[in-house]
Amino acid sequence: KVIGDRLLKIVRFQDKTVTDKLVANRAEVHLNTKQVIVQENIELKSIKPPVQVATIKIIWKYEARKVTSSKPVKLIHYQQGVTITGNQAEVDLTNNIAYLRGGVQGNSTANAAKLYSNDLTWDINTQIIEALGNVIYEQTNPDLNLTGEKAVGTIHNNKIVVSGNAQDRVITEIFLE
């Protein structure tokens, strides 16, 4: 076990190519389990997929490229301009998928779209999200809000389908100028 209690940088290579870069204030490296417990001001940047993870505590299984956090997390796709936050997250950088739970919010800088839900699964490569539970989708141009139980689609280009269930139908609000 190796412990670092100062600002540190860890770079992960696959062959001779950089795959991930980690910066944090504290880390505990467990070489036998191939994982790092990282705390305080964490920024993990993956090159492929182009995603940045920011939070205060994660467990990074560096060989498998899996990140888990029970603390609030922000994921940023720095090429598409999509940001998704949640109270907990599991990110599999090898399979390009992220699962977020609790108070999930997604937004796109390209079109000011916003999505809120209880849980969300994000396919990072295709940008397809599946949001479940108390879904609210907001967009501009045209201004509209959709409320339902489930949403599937891509937030960066406003292609979202919101659905309800037998008890709760979808509510649509369109705002005209």
Secondary structure by P-SEA (a helix, b strand, c coil): cccccccbbbbbbccccccccccccbbbbbccccccccccbbbbbbcccbbbbbccbbbbccccbbbbbccbbbbbccccbbbbbccccccccccbbbbbccbbbbbbcccbbbbbccbbbbcccccbbbbccbbbbbbcccccccccccccccccccbbbbbbcccccbbbbbbcc
